[in-house]
Amino acid sequence: MRAQDLPSYTYRVFRDEPSGEYVAECQEIPGLSGIGETPAEAMAELQEAVVGWLEVIEGQGVPFPAPDTALRKTA
């Protein structure tokens, strides 16, 4: 699986004030995050983590979490 093949998940990037680093999170996969010096670096790290996580659960026969469409409708 490649990053461009990811489901249409909801991502958010914010700056962690104490460290000054950027953190990217995926709404549909709580606890999974990426950290970087820029928003783009944080997103790239998160996408790599999401790809790896989805490959693991796919290998276990677990279905992928569905994208949270409710967030998209209100944003």
Backbone as JSON, one array per atom type, in Angstrom:
{
  "sequence": "MRAQDLPSYTYRVFRDEPSGEYVAECQEIPGLSGIGETPAEAMAELQEAVVGWLEVIEGQGVPFPAPDTALRKTA",
  "N": [[0.86, -1.18, 0.0], [0.48, 2.22, -0.74], [1.03, 5.67, 0.21], [-0.64, 7.34, -1.32], [-2.73, 5.65, -1.78], [-4.27, 5.54, 0.43], [-7.25, 5.39, 2.46], [-9.82, 7.95, 2.53], [-9.19, 9.51, 5.0], [-9.54, 11.61, 7.96], [-7.4, 14.16, 8.77], [-5.36, 16.01, 11.05], [-3.24, 18.69, 11.79], [-1.12, 20.14, 14.13], [0.68, 22.53, 16.11], [2.84, 21.64, 18.64], [3.2, 23.33, 21.46], [5.04, 23.22, 23.76], [7.27, 21.74, 22.74], [7.64, 22.76, 20.22], [7.42, 21.34, 17.91], [5.65, 19.95, 15.08], [2.62, 18.13, 15.05], [0.89, 15.48, 13.63], [-2.25, 13.98, 13.31], [-4.57, 11.25, 12.94], [-7.96, 11.12, 12.65], [-9.52, 8.79, 12.52], [-7.91, 6.79, 13.48], [-7.12, 6.6, 16.45], [-4.43, 7.54, 18.59], [-2.35, 7.12, 16.84], [0.26, 8.88, 15.37], [2.21, 11.45, 13.73], [5.31, 13.17, 13.82], [7.06, 16.18, 13.24], [9.42, 18.7, 12.06], [8.18, 20.48, 10.44], [4.82, 21.11, 9.18], [4.45, 19.54, 6.88], [6.42, 17.53, 7.14], [5.48, 16.25, 9.44], [3.02, 15.26, 8.5], [3.93, 13.51, 6.47], [5.3, 11.61, 8.0], [3.17, 10.63, 9.53], [1.54, 9.54, 7.49], [3.17, 7.45, 6.61], [3.16, 5.89, 8.93], [0.42, 5.26, 9.08], [0.08, 3.74, 6.73], [1.72, 1.51, 7.36], [0.36, 0.56, 9.65], [-2.17, -0.09, 8.59], [-1.43, -2.12, 6.81], [-0.65, -4.1, 8.61], [-3.09, -4.68, 10.0], [-4.61, -5.5, 7.86], [-3.29, -7.84, 7.13], [-4.03, -9.37, 9.26], [-6.61, -9.81, 8.8], [-8.44, -7.94, 9.62], [-10.91, -5.48, 9.15], [-10.45, -2.29, 7.55], [-10.72, 0.85, 9.28], [-13.6, 2.82, 8.75], [-13.78, 5.85, 6.86], [-14.43, 8.93, 8.57], [-17.14, 10.4, 7.81], [-18.88, 12.27, 8.87], [-17.42, 14.37, 9.96], [-16.43, 15.6, 7.66], [-18.72, 16.65, 6.51], [-19.42, 18.73, 8.19], [-17.34, 20.45, 8.16]],
  "CA": [[0.0, 0.0, 0.0], [1.21, 3.49, -0.81], [0.33, 6.78, 0.86], [-1.71, 7.85, -2.19], [-3.82, 4.68, -1.8], [-4.94, 5.56, 1.73], [-8.65, 5.84, 2.48], [-9.99, 9.4, 2.75], [-9.29, 9.76, 6.43], [-9.5, 12.99, 8.41], [-6.13, 14.44, 9.42], [-5.22, 17.33, 11.65], [-1.86, 19.02, 12.14], [-1.04, 21.26, 15.06], [2.01, 22.75, 16.68], [2.97, 21.35, 20.06], [3.89, 24.51, 21.99], [6.24, 22.98, 24.58], [8.42, 21.24, 21.97], [7.76, 23.5, 18.98], [7.27, 20.43, 16.78], [4.31, 19.76, 14.54], [2.06, 16.8, 15.28], [-0.22, 15.13, 12.73], [-3.08, 12.89, 13.84], [-5.63, 10.72, 12.09], [-9.19, 11.0, 13.44], [-10.06, 7.42, 12.5], [-6.98, 5.86, 14.12], [-6.63, 7.27, 17.66], [-3.15, 7.09, 19.13], [-1.34, 7.08, 15.79], [0.6, 10.26, 15.03], [3.5, 11.74, 13.12], [5.9, 14.37, 14.38], [8.08, 16.74, 12.37], [9.78, 20.11, 12.24], [7.24, 21.24, 9.63], [3.58, 20.37, 9.0], [4.62, 18.53, 5.82], [7.17, 16.41, 7.7], [4.6, 15.53, 10.36], [2.06, 14.5, 7.68], [4.64, 12.41, 5.8], [5.55, 10.58, 9.01], [1.88, 10.02, 9.85], [1.1, 8.7, 6.37], [3.98, 6.23, 6.66], [2.65, 5.1, 10.06], [-0.91, 4.76, 8.71], [0.29, 2.66, 5.76], [2.21, 0.34, 8.1], [-0.7, 0.05, 10.53], [-3.2, -0.73, 7.75], [-0.88, -3.37, 6.29], [-0.7, -5.08, 9.71], [-4.45, -5.15, 10.27], [-5.06, -6.22, 6.67], [-2.7, -9.17, 7.25], [-4.75, -10.08, 10.33], [-8.01, -9.97, 8.38], [-9.28, -6.94, 10.27], [-11.28, -4.45, 8.18], [-9.97, -0.92, 7.76], [-11.73, 1.76, 9.82], [-14.27, 3.63, 7.73], [-13.56, 7.3, 7.0], [-15.45, 9.64, 9.34], [-17.78, 11.34, 6.88], [-19.58, 13.31, 9.62], [-16.52, 15.52, 10.08], [-16.31, 16.25, 6.37], [-19.95, 17.37, 6.23], [-19.54, 19.91, 9.01], [-16.15, 21.31, 7.99]],
  "C": [[0.9, 1.23, 0.0], [0.38, 4.6, -0.17], [-0.82, 7.3, 0.01], [-2.89, 6.89, -2.28], [-4.61, 4.67, -0.49], [-6.41, 5.94, 1.59], [-8.71, 7.34, 2.79], [-10.23, 9.69, 4.23], [-9.16, 11.25, 6.73], [-8.2, 13.19, 9.21], [-6.16, 15.84, 10.02], [-3.76, 17.5, 12.03], [-1.89, 20.22, 13.06], [0.37, 21.37, 15.6], [1.96, 22.49, 18.18], [3.82, 22.46, 20.68], [5.11, 24.19, 22.85], [7.47, 22.58, 23.75], [8.67, 22.06, 20.71], [7.64, 22.64, 17.73], [5.82, 20.39, 16.31], [3.89, 18.31, 14.73], [0.9, 16.61, 14.31], [-0.93, 13.93, 13.31], [-4.13, 12.49, 12.82], [-6.85, 10.46, 12.97], [-9.64, 9.55, 13.58], [-9.16, 6.4, 13.19], [-6.38, 6.55, 15.35], [-5.31, 6.67, 18.13], [-2.03, 7.02, 18.11], [-1.04, 8.52, 15.39], [1.95, 10.31, 14.33], [4.0, 13.05, 13.68], [6.99, 14.86, 13.42], [8.36, 18.19, 12.68], [8.88, 21.03, 11.44], [5.94, 20.45, 9.54], [3.73, 19.26, 7.95], [5.39, 17.31, 6.33], [6.3, 15.58, 8.63], [3.59, 14.69, 9.57], [2.73, 13.33, 6.98], [4.9, 11.27, 6.78], [4.25, 9.87, 9.38], [1.42, 9.1, 8.73], [1.88, 7.39, 6.33], [3.48, 5.31, 7.79], [1.29, 4.49, 9.73], [-0.78, 3.6, 7.73], [0.74, 1.4, 6.48], [1.14, -0.29, 8.97], [-1.77, -0.67, 9.72], [-2.7, -2.04, 7.17], [-0.93, -4.47, 7.36], [-2.12, -5.59, 9.91], [-5.02, -5.89, 9.06], [-4.54, -7.66, 6.71], [-3.39, -10.02, 8.31], [-6.21, -10.3, 9.97], [-8.96, -9.0, 9.03], [-9.64, -5.87, 9.24], [-10.72, -3.09, 8.56], [-11.07, -0.1, 8.42], [-12.32, 2.59, 8.69], [-13.93, 5.1, 7.94], [-14.72, 7.94, 7.75], [-16.08, 10.72, 8.48], [-18.52, 12.45, 7.61], [-18.72, 14.55, 9.75], [-16.43, 16.28, 8.78], [-17.55, 17.09, 6.06], [-20.06, 18.67, 7.0], [-18.39, 20.89, 8.79], [-16.33, 22.24, 6.81]]
}
